[in-house]
Amino acid sequence: MHGSLEAAPPQEFVRLRPLNGNEAIARGAWEAGVTVAAAYPGTPSTEIMESLATYPASDVHAQWSTNEKVALDVAIGASFAGRRALAAMKHVGLNVAADAFMSQAYIGVNGGLVLAVADDPGIHSSQNEQDSRIYAQFAGVPVLEPSDAQEALEFTRMAFDLSERFDTLVIVRTTTRLSHTRSAVTLGERVEVPSRGFVENPAKNVMIPAHARTRHLAMLDREARLEEHLRDAPINRWEKGDAAFGVITAGTCYPYVREVMPGASVLKLGATWPLSKDLLRRFCESVDRVFVVEELEPIIEREIRALGIEVAGKAFFPRVGEFSPEVVRAGFEKAGVLQPRPQHVAWAPEPIGRPPVLCAGCPHTSAYMAVRASGARVAGDIGCYTLACLDPLRGIDTCVSMGSSIGNAIGMAKAGESRPVMATIGDSTFLHAGIPALIDAVYNNANITVMLLDNHITAMTGGQDHPGTGKTLRGEEAPRVDYEALVRAIGVKWVRKVDSYDLAVVYQTLREAIVHRGVSVVISDRPCVLDPVKIKGPALSVSNDLCNACQSCMNLGCPALTWADETFEGRHKVRIDPALCIGCTLCAQVCTVDCIKPVEMVQQ
Ligand SMILES: Cc1ncc(C[n+]2csc(CCOP(=O)(O)OP(=O)(O)O)c2C)c(N)n1
């Protein structure tokens, strides 16, 4: 036993933890005394709630909600009840929550209310790259934008104080880079914030038109007071430098600016809404030339221009995509502020093209084999299964937003689409936004088939539980939604549940469903092969002698299937990678010569 290992580490190390931005927001919320927190998963925000659920349940009730609007409403409810509350979501989640969000902007808060929103510039894992700051502008609520994980913690704590002080919901906005980047963070202690109790005040809490008119004025007044407050608040940091040259920036752009333009005067905005006009004007007047470096929309730039001040921004820095030191440097080079660097030959390995594919044994595979064979026009939805729009499955014609498939299918059918019309939707997505659309389909007697792809998990975002999995965020047992009963209760008369791995039954059932007039629902049922545990059955193998290179199995797009060196009549035979195969047998079911069998049965 080494004495040095037994010695207590210095206090400053005890308080230092490597956290990513999401974990830091969770920590900040916990330290701020958050009592209720709710989220719907969505990259890059998911780990906020997963991380909050690692804190004691006696401190914070943390939950997955069925969608982002419900999550925000849960947090709003807790705030009404006088407690500090957090809702978390990705940027497009705010579209779903927007109705509640816009009204809450009028109502304000009782217990502090913080909304953590993670934007995705560059569209790493989303359907678009909208800028949540526009929502803040729209609703008149403040946005705090941390630049690193330490600030993510501190700004989240601060957001709760600001929320209660100014009677407003506060957004903490991150982007993918910050959400997923880990750095050393100094931790603080949790403050226990007593409940303020429910405050009966219908004129503030009940948004009928007469009340809302007054609250709109209160909202505008609050925005003005916030702007005044943010004029001198330390969260907006003025770093004096070269008087010839100033940069206004925020969030993860700040370290890029510092790296590329170390000598510049910098106004680092920690709060990007509301913007203090006075602060912006004073900064711009202090330097000869001003640039704004901000990802996505030119929010700060427009505000400065509206003051009649000349400023450069999107003329040199892109309005799309994610920034990096290289992008920021290129912008300043384009503006003639930096000399172009001599081109060095970068090491540029040629990566082999590897398009994303469904996992080996993914139960969605058989569903889309049957969907494609049915010849239907297919409205798809968002989840792992969206990959079925690619070759070889090619089973999806459209994909708009979460839950859109069923509504889109209704519209296509009513518009007289000549092919049979189908909607395909995952279990989590169905619970999120599919149910109202299915009710619509029944109500309006749409002639559509809905394929509910139940893999018992929210796979796309990393395997989160939902009301159909039988588990809560903290892993406690929970009631499981019975999809068949639910769908019947909605009024669907034709419902069948099939084993996703029974290809013949999936094909046949889908054919029958399509023939049915009116709404039919097929529930394709099999757990995801990765969640909650990786499924690994006995691997299959191709008997090389028997394989006639018909290549039917290749239509599955299964990553465990690869080309063999051997050929038959000029076509390549197929081989199965035993490390990847999980033994789902789908390839064996489509094999035309019955040459795919469990490894031990195949003569090698
Ligand atoms: C409004 C919105 N919220 C969250 C997301 C992130 N997201 C994409 S797909 C998905 C759910 C996928 O689960 P499921 O429908 O069960 O399909 P699976 O991936 O399991 O096949 C989520 C949460 C999103 N794209 N849009």
The ligand as an SDF file (V2000), in Angstrom:
LIG
                    3D

 26 27  0  0  0  0  0  0  0  0999 V2000
  -38.8060   16.8990  -32.4480 C   0  0  0  0  0  0  0  0  0  0  0  0
  -37.7250   15.8930  -32.3460 C   0  0  0  0  0  0  0  0  0  0  0  0
  -37.4180   15.3850  -31.1450 N   0  0  0  0  0  0  0  0  0  0  0  0
  -36.4290   14.4720  -31.0270 C   0  0  0  0  0  0  0  0  0  0  0  0
  -35.7450   14.0630  -32.1190 C   0  0  0  0  0  0  0  0  0  0  0  0
  -34.6120   13.0420  -31.9800 C   0  0  0  0  0  0  0  0  0  0  0  0
  -35.0740   11.7390  -32.4160 N   0  0  0  0  0  0  0  0  0  0  0  0
  -34.9300   11.3350  -33.6970 C   0  0  0  0  0  0  0  0  0  0  0  0
  -35.6720    9.8920  -33.9680 S   0  0  0  0  0  0  0  0  0  0  0  0
  -36.1550    9.7300  -32.3960 C   0  0  0  0  0  0  0  0  0  0  0  0
  -36.9380    8.5550  -31.8960 C   0  0  0  0  0  0  0  0  0  0  0  0
  -36.6220    7.3000  -32.5420 C   0  0  0  0  0  0  0  0  0  0  0  0
  -37.2170    6.2390  -31.8440 O   0  0  0  0  0  0  0  0  0  0  0  0
  -38.2250    5.2710  -32.5400 P   0  0  0  0  0  0  0  0  0  0  0  0
  -39.3140    6.0200  -33.1960 O   0  0  0  0  0  0  0  0  0  0  0  0
  -38.6440    4.2980  -31.5170 O   0  0  0  0  0  0  0  0  0  0  0  0
  -37.3640    4.5810  -33.6800 O   0  0  0  0  0  0  0  0  0  0  0  0
  -36.0010    3.7510  -33.5530 P   0  0  0  0  0  0  0  0  0  0  0  0
  -34.8640    4.6910  -33.6880 O   0  0  0  0  0  0  0  0  0  0  0  0
  -36.0370    3.0230  -32.2490 O   0  0  0  0  0  0  0  0  0  0  0  0
  -36.0370    2.8140  -34.7000 O   0  0  0  0  0  0  0  0  0  0  0  0
  -35.7450   10.8210  -31.6660 C   0  0  0  0  0  0  0  0  0  0  0  0
  -35.9970   10.9590  -30.2340 C   0  0  0  0  0  0  0  0  0  0  0  0
  -36.0790   14.6360  -33.3600 C   0  0  0  0  0  0  0  0  0  0  0  0
  -35.4380   14.3130  -34.4760 N   0  0  0  0  0  0  0  0  0  0  0  0
  -37.0700   15.5340  -33.4560 N   0  0  0  0  0  0  0  0  0  0  0  0
  1  2  1  0
  2  3  1  0
  2 26  2  0
  3  4  2  0
  4  5  1  0
  5  6  1  0
  5 24  2  0
  6  7  1  0
  7  8  2  0
  7 22  1  0
  8  9  1  0
  9 10  1  0
 10 11  1  0
 10 22  2  0
 11 12  1  0
 12 13  1  0
 13 14  1  0
 14 15  2  0
 14 16  1  0
 14 17  1  0
 17 18  1  0
 18 19  2  0
 18 20  1  0
 18 21  1  0
 22 23  1  0
 24 25  1  0
 24 26  1  0
M  CHG  1   7   1
M  END
$$$$
